[in-house]
Amino acid sequence: MKVALVTGASRGIGRAIATSLASNGVTVAVHYDKSADAALEVVNEITKSGGSAQAFQASLGQSDAPADLVQRVAKEFGAVSILVNNAAVMTDGSIAEMSDAMWDETIAVNLSAVFKLSRACIPAMVANKWGRIISISSQVAHTGSANHAHYSATKAALLGFSYSAAKELGASGITANVVVPGRIDTDMISVRSVGRMDEWMAQTPLGRLGTPNEVAGVVNFLASNEASYITGAAINVNGGLVMG
């Protein structure tokens, strides 16, 4: 039985990933921070379809929270074999005016938690000679984004972290990959799209926003046995917004 921990799984891309993995028989730990009701809706959707899931709360910016979360999931379901690092915070602030607190929170949730979650999952993956670490980056890792230097920095750092993990863990049958979404139709994008949609669509060859399910499909593939020879990859899901 494969066990997946999907962080930030109560809505948007995380929700789509959780339900997609569950549809393929994976037991899913649905992580959330504040959205308990939404996380329970995801669990109910999965269980009503015959899958297995449970919601787990954790504030990943807290120092010990990532390791504690992995331990609780393992106690309930068994060792995590698929880790999907999706949880992230995105706030707004220029470099000149950004507070230390805003910078530190973004680093803690978007990057440090990825390291701590991965570190906590790796021993069991090594013991089982099988594992998947999949991190969700963003096109801003390549393009940058005004007033989001903190967010862009963490999303770029996921690339270097994952490439290093791929080199360290490959001999143990563990793959580490990155999915790099462009502008996906989520609450986060909706808030920031006001007055900019025409500009964004002109920049995107496919001329539309992506859907959470289109990102989830790539994650589901990377988590499968069919993707066992793919590691150290960064796969764009962005309608052509960023190529290469």
MIMIVEX-219069 format. One line per 4 residues: number of its first residue (from 1); their letters; for each residue x, y, z of N, C-alpha, C, O. Coordinates in nm, 3 decimals, m for minus. Layout:
# MIMIVEX-219069
NUM	A	X Y Z X Y Z X Y Z X Y Z | ...
END
This chain:
# MIMIVEX-219069
1	MKVA	0.084 m0.120 0.000 0.000 0.000 0.000 0.088 0.125 0.000 0.176 0.139 0.085 | 0.064 0.215 m0.093 0.135 0.341 m0.098 0.062 0.444 m0.012 m0.061 0.454 m0.014 | 0.140 0.521 0.063 0.086 0.627 0.148 0.143 0.760 0.102 0.265 0.777 0.096 | 0.055 0.855 0.071 0.098 0.987 0.027 0.065 1.091 0.132 m0.044 1.090 0.190
5	LVTG	0.158 1.179 0.157 0.133 1.299 0.237 0.134 1.417 0.141 0.236 1.447 0.080 | 0.019 1.482 0.129 0.006 1.598 0.042 m0.013 1.720 0.130 m0.115 1.732 0.197 | 0.083 1.810 0.130 0.069 1.929 0.213 m0.013 2.035 0.141 m0.011 2.045 0.018 | m0.084 2.114 0.220 m0.170 2.216 0.161 m0.277 2.157 0.072 m0.301 2.205 m0.039
9	ASRG	m0.342 2.050 0.122 m0.431 1.971 0.036 m0.579 2.004 0.054 m0.664 1.930 0.005 | m0.610 2.111 0.122 m0.750 2.140 0.148 m0.819 2.214 0.034 m0.942 2.224 0.032 | m0.742 2.267 m0.061 m0.804 2.342 m0.171 m0.708 2.349 m0.289 m0.591 2.312 m0.279 | m0.759 2.397 m0.401 m0.678 2.426 m0.518 m0.598 2.308 m0.570 m0.651 2.197 m0.582
13	IGRA	m0.473 2.333 m0.600 m0.387 2.230 m0.657 m0.370 2.113 m0.561 m0.374 1.997 m0.603 | m0.352 2.141 m0.433 m0.333 2.034 m0.336 m0.452 1.941 m0.327 m0.436 1.820 m0.317 | m0.570 1.999 m0.331 m0.691 1.917 m0.328 m0.697 1.826 m0.451 m0.727 1.707 m0.439 | m0.669 1.881 m0.567 m0.673 1.802 m0.690 m0.569 1.689 m0.685 m0.596 1.578 m0.732
17	IATS	m0.452 1.718 m0.630 m0.349 1.614 m0.617 m0.395 1.503 m0.525 m0.378 1.385 m0.556 | m0.452 1.541 m0.412 m0.497 1.441 m0.315 m0.602 1.348 m0.374 m0.594 1.226 m0.358 | m0.701 1.404 m0.441 m0.808 1.321 m0.498 m0.758 1.238 m0.615 m0.804 1.126 m0.636 | m0.662 1.292 m0.692 m0.607 1.218 m0.804 m0.528 1.098 m0.757 m0.544 0.988 m0.811
21	LASN	m0.444 1.116 m0.658 m0.367 1.004 m0.603 m0.459 0.898 m0.544 m0.439 0.779 m0.563 | m0.561 0.943 m0.472 m0.654 0.849 m0.410 m0.728 0.767 m0.515 m0.760 0.650 m0.492 | m0.756 0.828 m0.629 m0.829 0.756 m0.734 m0.747 0.641 m0.791 m0.801 0.551 m0.855 | m0.616 0.643 m0.766 m0.528 0.535 m0.810 m0.491 0.441 m0.697 m0.394 0.366 m0.706
25	GVTV	m0.568 0.446 m0.589 m0.550 0.351 m0.481 m0.448 0.389 m0.376 m0.414 0.308 m0.291 | m0.399 0.511 m0.381 m0.303 0.557 m0.281 m0.379 0.607 m0.158 m0.479 0.678 m0.171 | m0.334 0.569 m0.040 m0.389 0.623 0.084 m0.332 0.763 0.104 m0.210 0.782 0.094 | m0.418 0.860 0.133 m0.375 1.000 0.132 m0.393 1.067 0.268 m0.501 1.065 0.327
29	AVHY	m0.284 1.125 0.317 m0.289 1.214 0.432 m0.310 1.356 0.380 m0.224 1.411 0.313 | m0.425 1.412 0.412 m0.465 1.544 0.363 m0.422 1.648 0.466 m0.488 1.667 0.568 | m0.311 1.714 0.439 m0.263 1.813 0.535 m0.333 1.947 0.513 m0.364 1.987 0.401 | m0.357 2.015 0.626 m0.410 2.151 0.621 m0.352 2.229 0.739 m0.299 2.170 0.833
33	DKSA	m0.363 2.359 0.733 m0.321 2.443 0.845 m0.443 2.498 0.916 m0.469 2.464 1.031 | m0.520 2.585 0.846 m0.634 2.650 0.909 m0.769 2.604 0.854 m0.871 2.622 0.920 | m0.771 2.544 0.736 m0.898 2.514 0.668 m0.948 2.374 0.700 m0.949 2.286 0.614 | m0.988 2.354 0.825 m1.029 2.220 0.870 m1.151 2.170 0.792 m1.153 2.055 0.748
37	DAAL	m1.251 2.255 0.776 m1.373 2.213 0.707 m1.344 2.174 0.563 m1.397 2.074 0.514 | m1.261 2.251 0.496 m1.227 2.221 0.357 m1.149 2.090 0.347 m1.170 2.012 0.254 | m1.060 2.066 0.444 m0.984 1.940 0.443 m1.076 1.821 0.463 m1.058 1.717 0.400 | m1.174 1.835 0.550 m1.269 1.726 0.573 m1.354 1.701 0.448 m1.393 1.587 0.422
41	EVVN	m1.382 1.806 0.372 m1.454 1.788 0.246 m1.372 1.703 0.149 m1.427 1.618 0.078 | m1.242 1.726 0.145 m1.155 1.646 0.058 m1.155 1.500 0.104 m1.166 1.409 0.021 | m1.143 1.479 0.234 m1.145 1.343 0.289 m1.276 1.274 0.253 m1.276 1.159 0.211 | m1.388 1.344 0.270 m1.519 1.286 0.241 m1.532 1.253 0.092 m1.589 1.150 0.056
45	EITK	m1.481 1.340 0.008 m1.485 1.314 m0.137 m1.409 1.187 m0.171 m1.454 1.106 m0.252 | m1.294 1.170 m0.108 m1.211 1.052 m0.135 m1.278 0.926 m0.082 m1.284 0.825 m0.152 | m1.326 0.931 0.041 m1.384 0.810 0.101 m1.515 0.771 0.033 m1.545 0.652 0.021 | m1.593 0.868 m0.011 m1.718 0.836 m0.081 m1.691 0.768 m0.215 m1.776 0.696 m0.268
49	SGGS	m1.572 0.791 m0.269 m1.534 0.726 m0.394 m1.462 0.593 m0.372 m1.412 0.532 m0.466 | m1.458 0.551 m0.246 m1.398 0.422 m0.214 m1.251 0.429 m0.175 m1.187 0.325 m0.157 | m1.198 0.549 m0.163 m1.058 0.564 m0.127 m1.038 0.575 0.023 m1.133 0.568 0.101 | m0.912 0.593 0.061 m0.876 0.603 0.202 m0.801 0.733 0.226 m0.703 0.762 0.158
53	AQAF	m0.848 0.812 0.323 m0.784 0.940 0.351 m0.818 0.986 0.491 m0.917 0.943 0.550 | m0.736 1.074 0.544 m0.761 1.136 0.673 m0.696 1.272 0.673 m0.592 1.293 0.609 | m0.756 1.367 0.744 m0.703 1.502 0.752 m0.606 1.514 0.870 m0.628 1.457 0.976 | m0.498 1.589 0.848 m0.397 1.612 0.951 m0.363 1.760 0.955 m0.325 1.819 0.854
57	QASL	m0.376 1.821 1.071 m0.344 1.963 1.086 m0.198 1.980 1.125 m0.145 1.903 1.205 | m0.135 2.081 1.070 0.000 2.119 1.110 0.030 2.258 1.058 m0.003 2.291 0.944 | 0.092 2.340 1.141 0.140 2.472 1.099 0.287 2.454 1.062 0.374 2.459 1.149 | 0.314 2.435 0.935 0.446 2.390 0.891 0.557 2.491 0.914 0.674 2.456 0.906
61	GQSD	0.522 2.615 0.942 0.624 2.715 0.972 0.684 2.700 1.109 0.789 2.758 1.139 | 0.620 2.622 1.194 0.674 2.596 1.328 0.783 2.491 1.319 0.772 2.394 1.244 | 0.888 2.510 1.395 1.011 2.433 1.378 0.991 2.282 1.381 1.046 2.212 1.295 | 0.916 2.230 1.476 0.903 2.085 1.492 0.781 2.026 1.421 0.762 1.905 1.421
65	APAD	0.700 2.112 1.360 0.574 2.065 1.301 0.592 1.966 1.186 0.518 1.868 1.181 | 0.685 1.987 1.094 0.698 1.892 0.982 0.730 1.749 1.027 0.665 1.655 0.982 | 0.827 1.733 1.115 0.863 1.599 1.161 0.750 1.535 1.240 0.724 1.415 1.228 | 0.682 1.616 1.321 0.568 1.565 1.397 0.457 1.518 1.305 0.393 1.416 1.331
69	LVQR	0.433 1.593 1.198 0.329 1.556 1.102 0.361 1.421 1.038 0.273 1.335 1.028 | 0.483 1.402 0.996 0.523 1.275 0.933 0.505 1.159 1.032 0.461 1.051 0.993 | 0.539 1.181 1.158 0.523 1.076 1.259 0.377 1.040 1.279 0.343 0.923 1.293 | 0.290 1.142 1.282 0.146 1.114 1.302 0.086 1.039 1.185 0.004 0.949 1.203
73	VAKE	0.128 1.075 1.064 0.079 1.004 0.946 0.126 0.859 0.949 0.048 0.767 0.922 | 0.252 0.838 0.982 0.307 0.702 0.986 0.237 0.617 1.092 0.215 0.498 1.071 | 0.204 0.677 1.203 0.134 0.604 1.309 m0.004 0.560 1.264 m0.051 0.453 1.302 | m0.069 0.642 1.184 m0.206 0.612 1.139 m0.209 0.519 1.019 m0.290 0.427 1.014
77	FGAV	m0.120 0.542 0.922 m0.128 0.472 0.794 m0.007 0.384 0.762 m0.015 0.297 0.676 | 0.104 0.406 0.830 0.230 0.346 0.789 0.318 0.451 0.725 0.277 0.566 0.707 | 0.440 0.413 0.693 0.539 0.509 0.645 0.494 0.580 0.517 0.431 0.521 0.430 | 0.528 0.707 0.509 0.500 0.786 0.389 0.592 0.741 0.276 0.714 0.742 0.291
81	SILV	0.534 0.703 0.165 0.614 0.662 0.048 0.609 0.767 m0.063 0.695 0.767 m0.151 | 0.510 0.856 m0.059 0.497 0.963 m0.158 0.479 1.094 m0.081 0.378 1.112 m0.013 | 0.574 1.183 m0.093 0.565 1.314 m0.029 0.543 1.419 m0.136 0.625 1.435 m0.227 | 0.433 1.492 m0.125 0.405 1.601 m0.219 0.412 1.733 m0.142 0.324 1.762 m0.061
85	NNAA	0.514 1.809 m0.169 0.535 1.938 m0.102 0.463 2.046 m0.180 0.517 2.106 m0.273 | 0.339 2.071 m0.140 0.255 2.167 m0.211 0.226 2.292 m0.129 0.204 2.399 m0.186 | 0.225 2.281 0.003 0.187 2.394 0.088 0.279 2.513 0.066 0.401 2.498 0.055 | 0.220 2.632 0.060 0.300 2.754 0.042 0.219 2.874 0.087 0.096 2.874 0.084
89	VMTD	0.291 2.977 0.128 0.227 3.106 0.155 0.277 3.205 0.052 0.393 3.201 0.011 | 0.188 3.294 0.010 0.226 3.400 m0.084 0.170 3.531 m0.035 0.049 3.554 m0.036 | 0.259 3.617 0.009 0.222 3.750 0.054 0.286 3.853 m0.039 0.366 3.817 m0.125 | 0.251 3.978 m0.021 0.296 4.083 m0.112 0.384 4.184 m0.038 0.349 4.230 0.070
93	GSIA	0.498 4.216 m0.098 0.584 4.317 m0.039 0.707 4.340 m0.124 0.768 4.245 m0.173 | 0.745 4.466 m0.140 0.865 4.497 m0.216 0.988 4.462 m0.134 0.982 4.453 m0.011 | 1.100 4.441 m0.202 1.224 4.410 m0.131 1.260 4.523 m0.036 1.303 4.498 0.077 | 1.243 4.646 m0.079 1.284 4.761 0.002 1.202 4.774 0.129 1.251 4.824 0.231
97	EMSD	1.076 4.730 0.125 0.986 4.753 0.238 0.946 4.625 0.312 0.875 4.632 0.412 | 0.992 4.509 0.264 0.953 4.382 0.326 1.011 4.368 0.466 1.128 4.400 0.490 | 0.928 4.321 0.558 0.973 4.300 0.696 1.048 4.167 0.707 1.030 4.078 0.624 | 1.131 4.157 0.807 1.198 4.030 0.835 1.096 3.920 0.860 1.116 3.806 0.819
101	AMWD	0.988 3.955 0.928 0.887 3.855 0.963 0.822 3.796 0.838 0.798 3.675 0.832 | 0.792 3.881 0.738 0.732 3.832 0.614 0.828 3.741 0.540 0.789 3.634 0.492 | 0.954 3.782 0.531 1.056 3.700 0.466 1.071 3.567 0.538 1.070 3.461 0.475 | 1.085 3.571 0.669 1.112 3.450 0.748 0.995 3.351 0.741 1.018 3.230 0.735
105	ETIA	0.872 3.401 0.743 0.756 3.311 0.734 0.755 3.237 0.600 0.727 3.118 0.595 | 0.785 3.309 0.494 0.784 3.249 0.360 0.893 3.142 0.348 0.869 3.034 0.295 | 1.011 3.173 0.397 1.119 3.075 0.394 1.082 2.952 0.477 1.107 2.839 0.435 | 1.023 2.975 0.594 0.991 2.864 0.684 0.890 2.768 0.624 0.908 2.647 0.631
109	VNLS	0.784 2.822 0.564 0.676 2.737 0.512 0.711 2.680 0.375 0.692 2.562 0.349 | 0.763 2.765 0.286 0.780 2.725 0.147 0.908 2.646 0.121 0.916 2.571 0.024 | 1.008 2.661 0.209 1.136 2.596 0.184 1.183 2.509 0.301 1.210 2.390 0.283 | 1.194 2.567 0.419 1.245 2.489 0.533 1.156 2.370 0.563 1.207 2.263 0.596
113	AVFK	1.026 2.387 0.552 0.934 2.275 0.578 0.954 2.163 0.476 0.942 2.045 0.510 | 0.985 2.198 0.353 1.012 2.096 0.250 1.133 2.012 0.291 1.130 1.889 0.282 | 1.238 2.079 0.335 1.357 2.009 0.383 1.324 1.919 0.502 1.364 1.802 0.505 | 1.251 1.971 0.599 1.223 1.895 0.720 1.128 1.778 0.694 1.145 1.670 0.751
117	LSRA	1.030 1.798 0.609 0.940 1.688 0.572 1.017 1.579 0.498 1.000 1.460 0.525 | 1.100 1.621 0.404 1.178 1.524 0.327 1.271 1.446 0.419 1.280 1.324 0.412 | 1.340 1.518 0.505 1.432 1.452 0.599 1.359 1.349 0.684 1.413 1.242 0.711 | 1.238 1.380 0.726 1.163 1.288 0.811 1.113 1.166 0.734 1.099 1.058 0.792
121	CIPA	1.087 1.182 0.604 1.033 1.071 0.523 1.142 0.980 0.467 1.117 0.862 0.442 | 1.262 1.033 0.447 1.366 0.959 0.374 1.406 0.827 0.439 1.420 0.729 0.367 | 1.425 0.818 0.571 1.470 0.690 0.627 1.381 0.571 0.591 1.431 0.464 0.557 | 1.249 0.590 0.599 1.158 0.480 0.564 1.161 0.451 0.415 1.153 0.336 0.374
125	MVAN	1.173 0.555 0.333 1.183 0.534 0.188 1.308 0.455 0.154 1.304 0.363 0.072 | 1.421 0.489 0.219 1.545 0.417 0.196 1.531 0.271 0.239 1.575 0.180 0.168 | 1.469 0.249 0.354 1.451 0.113 0.404 1.366 0.029 0.309 1.388 m0.091 0.293 | 1.268 0.095 0.246 1.177 0.024 0.156 1.225 0.024 0.011 1.163 m0.037 m0.076
129	KWGR	1.337 0.093 m0.015 1.393 0.101 m0.151 1.293 0.158 m0.251 1.296 0.121 m0.369 | 1.207 0.246 m0.206 1.108 0.307 m0.296 1.058 0.436 m0.232 1.027 0.439 m0.113 | 1.051 0.540 m0.312 0.996 0.665 m0.260 0.983 0.769 m0.369 1.052 0.764 m0.471 | 0.894 0.864 m0.346 0.872 0.975 m0.438 0.866 1.104 m0.357 0.787 1.117 m0.264
133	IISI	0.951 1.198 m0.393 0.945 1.332 m0.336 0.915 1.428 m0.450 0.997 1.445 m0.541 | 0.799 1.490 m0.444 0.752 1.576 m0.554 0.721 1.713 m0.494 0.636 1.725 m0.405 | 0.788 1.815 m0.543 0.769 1.949 m0.491 0.705 2.039 m0.596 0.738 2.032 m0.714 | 0.615 2.123 m0.550 0.542 2.213 m0.640 0.609 2.350 m0.637 0.605 2.420 m0.535
137	SSQV	0.669 2.388 m0.748 0.735 2.517 m0.760 0.638 2.616 m0.827 0.518 2.611 m0.801 | 0.688 2.703 m0.910 0.606 2.804 m0.979 0.689 2.862 m1.092 0.812 2.859 m1.089 | 0.620 2.917 m1.193 0.694 2.977 m1.303 0.777 3.096 m1.255 0.873 3.134 m1.323 | 0.744 3.153 m1.141 0.821 3.268 m1.092 0.963 3.227 m1.052 1.049 3.313 m1.035
141	AHTG	0.987 3.097 m1.037 1.124 3.051 m1.014 1.214 3.090 m1.130 1.334 3.110 m1.112 | 1.156 3.101 m1.250 1.231 3.136 m1.371 1.216 3.283 m1.410 1.308 3.343 m1.466 | 1.100 3.341 m1.380 1.073 3.476 m1.429 1.085 3.584 m1.322 1.099 3.702 m1.355 | 1.081 3.544 m1.193 1.070 3.643 m1.088 0.932 3.705 m1.088 0.852 3.681 m1.178
145	SANH	0.904 3.784 m0.986 0.774 3.850 m0.976 0.788 3.971 m0.885 0.827 3.958 m0.769 | 0.756 4.088 m0.938 0.766 4.210 m0.859 0.680 4.199 m0.734 0.565 4.155 m0.739 | 0.736 4.239 m0.624 0.671 4.235 m0.492 0.653 4.095 m0.437 0.579 4.073 m0.341 | 0.722 3.999 m0.498 0.718 3.861 m0.449 0.858 3.798 m0.453 0.872 3.680 m0.486
149	AHYS	0.960 3.875 m0.419 1.096 3.821 m0.422 1.111 3.706 m0.323 1.183 3.610 m0.350 | 1.044 3.715 m0.208 1.053 3.610 m0.106 0.990 3.480 m0.158 1.047 3.372 m0.142 | 0.874 3.491 m0.220 0.805 3.375 m0.276 0.886 3.316 m0.392 0.905 3.195 m0.401 | 0.932 3.403 m0.482 1.009 3.357 m0.597 1.137 3.287 m0.554 1.176 3.186 m0.613
153	ATKA	1.203 3.340 m0.451 1.327 3.280 m0.403 1.304 3.139 m0.351 1.384 3.049 m0.377 | 1.195 3.119 m0.279 1.169 2.985 m0.226 1.134 2.888 m0.338 1.175 2.772 m0.334 | 1.060 2.934 m0.437 1.021 2.845 m0.546 1.141 2.808 m0.634 1.147 2.698 m0.688 | 1.237 2.901 m0.649 1.359 2.869 m0.721 1.445 2.772 m0.640 1.508 2.682 m0.696
157	ALLG	1.447 2.789 m0.509 1.528 2.703 m0.423 1.481 2.558 m0.427 1.561 2.467 m0.407 | 1.353 2.537 m0.452 1.302 2.399 m0.462 1.369 2.322 m0.575 1.383 2.200 m0.568 | 1.410 2.392 m0.678 1.479 2.326 m0.790 1.614 2.271 m0.743 1.644 2.153 m0.762 | 1.695 2.356 m0.682 1.825 2.311 m0.635 1.815 2.204 m0.529 1.894 2.109 m0.527
161	FSYS	1.718 2.218 m0.440 1.698 2.116 m0.336 1.662 1.981 m0.399 1.717 1.878 m0.360 | 1.572 1.983 m0.494 1.525 1.858 m0.554 1.632 1.792 m0.640 1.644 1.670 m0.640 | 1.709 1.872 m0.713 1.817 1.815 m0.793 1.920 1.747 m0.702 1.971 1.640 m0.734 | 1.949 1.809 m0.589 2.044 1.751 m0.494 1.988 1.623 m0.434 2.060 1.525 m0.419
165	AAKE	1.859 1.625 m0.399 1.795 1.505 m0.343 1.798 1.391 m0.444 1.820 1.275 m0.407 | 1.776 1.423 m0.571 1.779 1.320 m0.675 1.915 1.251 m0.680 1.923 1.130 m0.697 | 2.021 1.329 m0.666 2.156 1.272 m0.669 2.185 1.189 m0.544 2.249 1.084 m0.552 | 2.138 1.236 m0.430 2.164 1.165 m0.305 2.085 1.035 m0.293 2.135 0.937 m0.237
169	LGAS	1.964 1.034 m0.344 1.870 0.927 m0.312 1.846 0.827 m0.424 1.781 0.725 m0.403 | 1.897 0.855 m0.542 1.868 0.768 m0.656 1.906 0.623 m0.634 1.832 0.534 m0.674 | 2.019 0.599 m0.570 2.065 0.462 m0.549 1.973 0.384 m0.457 1.978 0.261 m0.453 | 1.888 0.455 m0.384 1.793 0.389 m0.293 1.655 0.373 m0.353 1.560 0.336 m0.283
173	GITA	1.641 0.398 m0.483 1.512 0.381 m0.549 1.414 0.494 m0.522 1.293 0.476 m0.537 | 1.466 0.609 m0.483 1.382 0.725 m0.452 1.403 0.831 m0.560 1.516 0.865 m0.593 | 1.294 0.882 m0.614 1.304 0.990 m0.712 1.263 1.121 m0.647 1.182 1.124 m0.555 | 1.320 1.229 m0.698 1.286 1.363 m0.651 1.266 1.452 m0.773 1.358 1.471 m0.853
177	NVVV	1.147 1.506 m0.786 1.112 1.586 m0.904 1.035 1.710 m0.863 0.986 1.722 m0.751 | 1.025 1.802 m0.958 0.955 1.928 m0.936 0.851 1.948 m1.045 0.878 1.924 m1.163 | 0.734 1.991 m1.005 0.632 2.034 m1.101 0.624 2.186 m1.092 0.616 2.242 m0.982 | 0.627 2.251 m1.207 0.637 2.397 m1.212 0.513 2.454 m1.280 0.512 2.474 m1.402
181	PGRI	0.408 2.480 m1.203 0.286 2.534 m1.264 0.304 2.679 m1.307 0.383 2.754 m1.250 | 0.227 2.715 m1.408 0.215 2.855 m1.445 0.094 2.914 m1.373 0.076 2.893 m1.253 | 0.013 2.987 m1.446 m0.105 3.050 m1.385 m0.221 2.951 m1.388 m0.277 2.921 m1.494 | m0.254 2.901 m1.271 m0.356 2.798 m1.256 m0.479 2.861 m1.190 m0.465 2.947 m1.103
185	DTDM	m0.595 2.818 m1.231 m0.721 2.876 m1.184 m0.748 2.835 m1.039 m0.821 2.739 m1.013 | m0.689 2.909 m0.946 m0.705 2.885 m0.803 m0.740 3.017 m0.734 m0.738 3.123 m0.796 | m0.771 3.008 m0.606 m0.802 3.129 m0.529 m0.684 3.226 m0.528 m0.702 3.347 m0.536 | m0.562 3.171 m0.518 m0.443 3.255 m0.514 m0.429 3.339 m0.640 m0.395 3.457 m0.633
189	ISVR	m0.456 3.280 m0.754 m0.447 3.351 m0.881 m0.564 3.446 m0.898 m0.548 3.558 m0.949 | m0.682 3.403 m0.856 m0.802 3.486 m0.872 m0.785 3.622 m0.805 m0.825 3.724 m0.861 | m0.725 3.623 m0.688 m0.705 3.747 m0.614 m0.614 3.842 m0.689 m0.631 3.964 m0.682 | m0.516 3.786 m0.760 m0.414 3.869 m0.824 m0.439 3.893 m0.973 m0.359 3.960 m1.039
193	SVGR	m0.547 3.840 m1.025 m0.572 3.852 m1.169 m0.655 3.974 m1.207 m0.671 4.004 m1.325 | m0.708 4.043 m1.108 m0.798 4.156 m1.136 m0.725 4.262 m1.221 m0.621 4.314 m1.181 | m0.782 4.290 m1.336 m0.725 4.391 m1.425 m0.604 4.344 m1.504 m0.545 4.423 m1.579 | m0.565 4.216 m1.490 m0.444 4.169 m1.557 m0.468 4.048 m1.648 m0.375 3.999 m1.712
197	MDEW	m0.591 4.001 m1.654 m0.616 3.877 m1.726 m0.581 3.887 m1.875 m0.524 3.794 m1.931 | m0.614 3.997 m1.938 m0.582 4.013 m2.080 m0.431 4.008 m2.102 m0.382 3.945 m2.196 | m0.357 4.075 m2.015 m0.210 4.075 m2.022 m0.157 3.933 m2.006 m0.070 3.890 m2.082 | m0.208 3.863 m1.909 m0.162 3.726 m1.882 m0.192 3.632 m1.998 m0.108 3.550 m2.035
201	MAQT	m0.311 3.645 m2.055 m0.347 3.555 m2.164 m0.263 3.583 m2.288 m0.234 3.492 m2.365 | m0.225 3.709 m2.308 m0.140 3.744 m2.422 m0.001 3.684 m2.406 0.068 3.661 m2.506 | 0.040 3.659 m2.283 0.173 3.601 m2.256 0.173 3.448 m2.266 0.279 3.386 m2.266 | 0.055 3.389 m2.274 0.041 3.243 m2.265 m0.002 3.186 m2.399 m0.114 3.213 m2.443
205	PLGR	0.082 3.108 m2.467 0.048 3.057 m2.598 m0.086 2.983 m2.604 m0.158 2.995 m2.703 | m0.120 2.907 m2.501 m0.249 2.838 m2.503 m0.367 2.929 m2.470 m0.482 2.889 m2.484 | m0.340 3.050 m2.426 m0.444 3.152 m2.413 m0.548 3.126 m2.305 m0.661 3.173 m2.318 | m0.512 3.055 m2.201 m0.607 3.029 m2.092 m0.531 2.996 m1.964 m0.411 2.967 m1.968
209	LGTP	m0.601 2.999 m1.852 m0.545 2.951 m1.727 m0.543 2.798 m1.728 m0.623 2.735 m1.797 | m0.452 2.741 m1.654 m0.454 2.596 m1.634 m0.552 2.559 m1.525 m0.603 2.646 m1.454 | m0.578 2.431 m1.511 m0.666 2.382 m1.405 m0.585 2.303 m1.303 m0.481 2.246 m1.336 | m0.632 2.298 m1.178 m0.564 2.217 m1.078 m0.550 2.071 m1.121 m0.449 2.007 m1.090
213	NEVA	m0.649 2.018 m1.191 m0.642 1.879 m1.234 m0.530 1.854 m1.334 m0.474 1.744 m1.340 | m0.496 1.957 m1.414 m0.387 1.940 m1.510 m0.252 1.931 m1.439 m0.162 1.861 m1.486 | m0.239 2.000 m1.328 m0.118 1.987 m1.247 m0.118 1.852 m1.175 m0.016 1.783 m1.170 | m0.233 1.815 m1.122 m0.244 1.689 m1.047 m0.212 1.569 m1.135 m0.156 1.471 m1.087
217	GVVN	m0.248 1.576 m1.262 m0.220 1.464 m1.351 m0.071 1.438 m1.365 m0.029 1.322 m1.372 | 0.008 1.545 m1.368 0.153 1.528 m1.378 0.209 1.472 m1.248 0.295 1.384 m1.249 | 0.159 1.521 m1.135 0.203 1.470 m1.005 0.170 1.322 m0.993 0.252 1.242 m0.947 | 0.050 1.286 m1.034 0.006 1.146 m1.026 0.098 1.057 m1.108 0.134 0.947 m1.065
221	FLAS	0.137 1.104 m1.225 0.229 1.028 m1.309 0.365 1.012 m1.242 0.421 0.902 m1.238 | 0.419 1.122 m1.189 0.550 1.117 m1.125 0.550 1.025 m1.002 0.654 0.971 m0.965 | 0.434 1.010 m0.940 0.423 0.923 m0.822 0.409 0.776 m0.859 0.416 0.689 m0.772 | 0.389 0.748 m0.986 0.359 0.612 m1.030 0.486 0.534 m1.061 0.595 0.591 m1.071
225	NEAS	0.471 0.403 m1.077 0.583 0.319 m1.118 0.627 0.348 m1.261 0.743 0.325 m1.296 | 0.536 0.398 m1.342 0.568 0.430 m1.481 0.674 0.541 m1.490 0.743 0.555 m1.591 | 0.686 0.619 m1.384 0.783 0.731 m1.384 0.910 0.695 m1.308 0.982 0.783 m1.262 | 0.937 0.567 m1.294 1.048 0.523 m1.210 1.186 0.563 m1.262 1.283 0.558 m1.187
229	YITG	1.196 0.603 m1.389 1.325 0.645 m1.444 1.332 0.796 m1.463 1.418 0.847 m1.535 | 1.242 0.867 m1.400 1.242 1.014 m1.405 1.280 1.067 m1.268 1.206 1.048 m1.171 | 1.393 1.133 m1.259 1.432 1.198 m1.134 1.517 1.320 m1.168 1.585 1.323 m1.270 | 1.512 1.419 m1.082 1.583 1.544 m1.109 1.521 1.623 m1.222 1.589 1.703 m1.286
233	AAIN	1.393 1.602 m1.247 1.324 1.673 m1.355 1.240 1.788 m1.299 1.189 1.780 m1.187 | 1.228 1.892 m1.377 1.136 2.003 m1.347 1.041 2.014 m1.466 1.083 2.052 m1.576 | 0.916 1.983 m1.444 0.819 1.974 m1.553 0.726 2.095 m1.550 0.654 2.117 m1.453 | 0.731 2.173 m1.658 0.645 2.291 m1.668 0.502 2.252 m1.701 0.478 2.170 m1.789
237	VNGG	0.408 2.312 m1.630 0.264 2.296 m1.661 0.209 2.439 m1.666 0.149 2.488 m1.569 | 0.231 2.505 m1.780 0.205 2.649 m1.781 0.149 2.703 m1.912 0.148 2.825 m1.933 | 0.103 2.615 m2.000 0.045 2.663 m2.126 0.143 2.730 m2.219 0.103 2.801 m2.311 | 0.273 2.707 m2.196 0.375 2.770 m2.280 0.426 2.902 m2.229 0.505 2.967 m2.297
241	LVMG	0.383 2.944 m2.110 0.426 3.072 m2.054 0.578 3.077 m2.037 0.641 3.178 m2.067 | 0.635 2.968 m1.989 0.780 2.953 m1.978 0.818 2.823 m2.048 0.758 2.719 m2.022 | 0.915 2.828 m2.134 0.953 2.711 m2.210 1.096 2.669 m2.178 1.178 2.751 m2.139 | 1.124 2.539 m2.193 1.259 2.491 m2.171 1.267 2.396 m2.054 1.375 2.346 m2.022
END
